[in-house]
Amino acid sequence: MNDRLTYEEKKELPSDVYGLPERREYPMPDAAHVRAAEAYFRYCPEELKPKLARAILARAREFGVDVKSPVVLEYASEQ
């Protein structure tokens, strides 16, 4: 399973598949990338973590991915 996208592939993705669409960061076009976003969550700027966590959970539901990170789940529950 490849969780690497080339620059060209990233350019082709619609903004709504990104965890942080305004920054075009954390692309999640498939299940492998949802898992990668979960793995790289710790690198997200603190103020954007709740938004990214909710995006990860939403995309995970779409692809049937079970998010296991308690940190992601905790941030997702913040308002």
Residue, then its C-alpha position, 0 to 999 in steps of 0.5 A: m500500500n502506497d501512502r505517497l503522492t507525487y506533487e502532480e497527483k496532489k495538484e490534481l486532488p480536489s480540496d475537499v479530500y484534504g484534512l486541511p483544505e485551506r492549506r492543502e495538507y493531509p490529503m486523504p483520497d483513500a484509506a491508506h492516506v486516512r491512516a497516514a493522516e492519523a500517523y502524522f497528526r502530531y505534526c499538525p499545528e496545535e490550533l488546527k488539530p481539532k479541525l484535522a481530527r474531525a476531518i480524519l474521522a469523517r474520511a475514515r467513516e467513508f473508507g471504513v477505517d477504524v481510527k485508533s489514536p486516542v489523541v485524534l479521538e480526543y481532539a475530534s470531540e473538542q468544539 
